[in-house]
Amino acid sequence: MEKEKIERINQLAHKSKTVGLTIEESVEQDKLRKEYIAAWKQSLVSQLENTYIVTPDGKKTKVKRKSEKEKEEKK
């Protein structure tokens, strides 16, 4: 997410605490917050996709999503 958008989120948050937001600003704030959360989640998913657990015996196991583990357990 661009730095300008994060600054705008912070501006709107400050304004909402002091003088309040117009309807348009409130809609903009919600849109920007959702965009920020989506970007944050994608960043976390990318990081976890490149994460491995190393056991004491040196075996590397890739971290899997919970849904993937449940599918494997059903087999």
PALUM-361334 format. One record per residue: x, y, z of N, C-alpha, C in turn. Coordinates in steps of 0.2 Angstrom, whole numbers. Atoms other than C-alpha are relative to their C-alpha. Layout:
N
+--------+---------+-------+---------+----------+-------+--------+---------+-------+
| n_east | n_north |  n_up | ca_east | ca_north | ca_up | c_east | c_north |  c_up |
+--------+---------+-------+---------+----------+-------+--------+---------+-------+
|      X |       Y |     Z |       X |        Y |     Z |      X |       Y |     Z |
...
+--------+---------+-------+---------+----------+-------+--------+---------+-------+
//
This chain:
75
+--------+---------+-------+---------+----------+-------+--------+---------+-------+
| n_east | n_north |  n_up | ca_east | ca_north | ca_up | c_east | c_north |  c_up |
+--------+---------+-------+---------+----------+-------+--------+---------+-------+
|      4 |      -6 |     0 |       0 |        0 |     0 |      4 |       6 |     0 |
|     -4 |      -6 |     0 |       6 |       17 |    -4 |      0 |       4 |     6 |
|     -1 |      -4 |    -6 |      13 |       29 |     9 |     -6 |       5 |     0 |
|      5 |      -5 |     0 |       0 |       42 |     4 |     -6 |      -2 |     2 |
|      6 |       3 |    -2 |     -14 |       31 |     7 |      0 |      -1 |     7 |
|     -1 |       1 |    -7 |      -8 |       27 |    24 |      0 |       6 |     4 |
|      1 |      -7 |    -3 |      -6 |       45 |    28 |     -7 |       3 |     0 |
|      7 |      -2 |     0 |     -23 |       48 |    22 |     -5 |      -3 |     5 |
|      4 |       3 |    -5 |     -30 |       35 |    33 |      1 |       3 |     7 |
|     -2 |      -3 |    -6 |     -21 |       43 |    48 |     -3 |       7 |     1 |
|      3 |      -6 |     0 |     -28 |       60 |    43 |     -7 |       0 |     2 |
|      8 |       1 |    -2 |     -46 |       54 |    43 |     -1 |      -3 |     7 |
|      1 |       2 |    -7 |     -44 |       45 |    59 |      1 |       6 |     5 |
|     -1 |      -6 |    -4 |     -37 |       61 |    67 |     -6 |       4 |     0 |
|      6 |      -4 |     1 |     -51 |       71 |    60 |     -6 |      -3 |     3 |
|      6 |       3 |    -2 |     -64 |       59 |    65 |      0 |       0 |     8 |
|      0 |      -1 |    -7 |     -58 |       60 |    83 |     -1 |       7 |     3 |
|      1 |      -7 |    -2 |     -58 |       79 |    83 |     -6 |       3 |    -2 |
|      6 |      -4 |     3 |     -71 |       87 |    72 |     -5 |      -4 |    -3 |
|      5 |       5 |     3 |     -80 |       72 |    64 |      1 |       0 |    -7 |
|     -1 |       1 |     7 |     -81 |       66 |    46 |     -6 |       1 |    -3 |
|      6 |      -1 |     4 |     -93 |       70 |    32 |     -1 |      -7 |    -2 |
|      2 |       7 |     3 |    -102 |       55 |    24 |      5 |      -2 |    -5 |
|     -5 |       2 |     6 |     -90 |       55 |     9 |      7 |      -2 |     3 |
|     -6 |       2 |    -3 |     -75 |       55 |    21 |      0 |      -6 |     4 |
|      1 |       6 |    -4 |     -82 |       41 |    31 |      0 |      -6 |    -5 |
|      0 |       5 |     5 |     -85 |       31 |    15 |      7 |      -1 |    -2 |
|     -7 |       0 |     2 |     -67 |       35 |    10 |      4 |      -4 |     5 |
|     -4 |       3 |    -6 |     -60 |       30 |    27 |     -2 |      -8 |     0 |
|      1 |       7 |     0 |     -69 |       13 |    26 |      3 |      -4 |    -6 |
|     -3 |       2 |     6 |     -63 |       10 |     8 |      8 |      -1 |     1 |
|     -7 |       0 |    -1 |     -45 |       14 |    13 |      2 |      -5 |     5 |
|     -1 |       5 |    -5 |     -46 |        3 |    29 |      0 |      -7 |    -3 |
|      1 |       7 |     3 |     -52 |      -12 |    19 |      6 |      -2 |    -4 |
|     -5 |       1 |     5 |     -39 |      -10 |     6 |      7 |      -1 |     4 |
|     -6 |       1 |    -4 |     -25 |       -8 |    20 |      0 |      -7 |     3 |
|      1 |       6 |    -3 |     -32 |      -24 |    29 |      2 |      -6 |    -5 |
|     -1 |       5 |     6 |     -32 |      -34 |    12 |      8 |       0 |    -1 |
|     -7 |       0 |     1 |     -14 |      -29 |     9 |      4 |      -3 |     5 |
|     -3 |       3 |    -5 |      -9 |      -33 |    26 |      0 |      -8 |     0 |
|      2 |       7 |     0 |     -17 |      -50 |    25 |      4 |      -4 |    -5 |
|     -3 |       3 |     6 |      -9 |      -54 |     8 |      8 |       0 |     2 |
|     -7 |       0 |    -2 |       8 |      -49 |    15 |      2 |      -6 |     5 |
|     -1 |       5 |    -5 |       6 |      -61 |    30 |      0 |      -7 |    -4 |
|      1 |       6 |     4 |       0 |      -75 |    18 |      7 |      -2 |    -4 |
|     -7 |       0 |     4 |      16 |      -72 |     7 |      5 |      -2 |     5 |
|     -5 |       2 |    -5 |      27 |      -73 |    22 |     -1 |      -7 |     3 |
|      1 |       7 |    -3 |      19 |      -89 |    29 |      1 |      -5 |    -6 |
|     -1 |       4 |     5 |      20 |      -97 |    12 |      8 |      -2 |    -1 |
|     -7 |       1 |     1 |      39 |      -96 |    13 |      3 |      -2 |     7 |
|     -2 |       2 |    -7 |      40 |     -102 |    31 |      0 |      -8 |     1 |
|     -1 |       7 |    -1 |      47 |     -119 |    36 |      1 |      -1 |     8 |
|     -1 |       2 |    -7 |      47 |     -128 |    53 |      6 |      -5 |     0 |
|     -5 |       5 |     0 |      63 |     -137 |    57 |      0 |      -4 |     6 |
|      0 |       4 |    -6 |      62 |     -151 |    69 |      7 |      -2 |     2 |
|     -6 |       1 |    -2 |      76 |     -156 |    80 |      5 |      -5 |    -4 |
|     -4 |       4 |     4 |      82 |     -170 |    69 |      2 |       3 |    -7 |
|     -2 |      -4 |     7 |      84 |     -157 |    54 |     -5 |      -1 |    -5 |
|      5 |       0 |     6 |      68 |     -161 |    44 |     -3 |       6 |     0 |
|      4 |      -6 |     1 |      60 |     -146 |    36 |     -7 |      -2 |    -2 |
|      7 |       1 |     2 |      41 |     -145 |    35 |     -3 |       6 |    -2 |
|      3 |      -6 |     2 |      32 |     -132 |    25 |     -6 |       1 |     4 |
|      6 |      -1 |    -3 |      19 |     -123 |    35 |     -6 |       0 |    -5 |
|      6 |       1 |     4 |       2 |     -127 |    28 |     -6 |       4 |     3 |
|      6 |      -3 |    -2 |     -15 |     -119 |    29 |     -4 |      -5 |     4 |
|      4 |       5 |    -4 |     -27 |     -127 |    42 |     -5 |      -4 |    -5 |
|      4 |       4 |     5 |     -39 |     -132 |    27 |      4 |      -5 |    -3 |
|     -4 |       5 |     3 |     -25 |     -141 |    19 |      2 |      -6 |     4 |
|     -1 |       6 |    -5 |     -21 |     -151 |    35 |     -6 |      -4 |     0 |
|      6 |       4 |    -1 |     -39 |     -156 |    37 |     -1 |      -4 |    -6 |
|      1 |       4 |     6 |     -39 |     -162 |    19 |      4 |      -6 |     0 |
|     -4 |       6 |    -1 |     -24 |     -173 |    22 |     -2 |      -5 |     5 |
|      2 |       5 |    -6 |     -30 |     -180 |    38 |     -6 |      -4 |    -2 |
|      5 |       4 |     2 |     -46 |     -186 |    29 |      1 |      -5 |    -5 |
|     -2 |       5 |     5 |     -37 |     -196 |    16 |      2 |      -6 |     4 |
+--------+---------+-------+---------+----------+-------+--------+---------+-------+
//
